[in-house]
């Protein structure tokens, strides 16, 4: 087996393992965010968003390293740089240690499962945010609706005068 390829696959496995841990962290935060959104805990929501930003920054950095390594491997073996990880393993199957290949494929499958759960949770949170915004908008519209009522004015009896918005009164 080619030492360059073996080292490259081991590094890919390391990068993917670290990406998986970050994805699991993001999934945990998104799951917690659902309860926070339901309870409208803005302080905790801000903390979660900050943690997510840090994790996403780390994930982006790892993805860049993984893509750079993948491009290097592809160049070395004269493969298209657009090849997927699965295609890379399939094309170089006879040159990769079977244990590394198995570990790589299992890791890839686990990342796929966690990513799908993360996407589902993000969509649920987006839906909850949308519902909360609609309720907030409805509440504000109700609170701010103009009401007209009759008042006595010596110049013009029963003149309609517009009441200021409730929110403006509160401010």
Beta strands, then each sheet from edge to edge (+ up, - down):
strand 1: 148-151
strand 2: 159-162
sheet 1: 1+ 2-
end
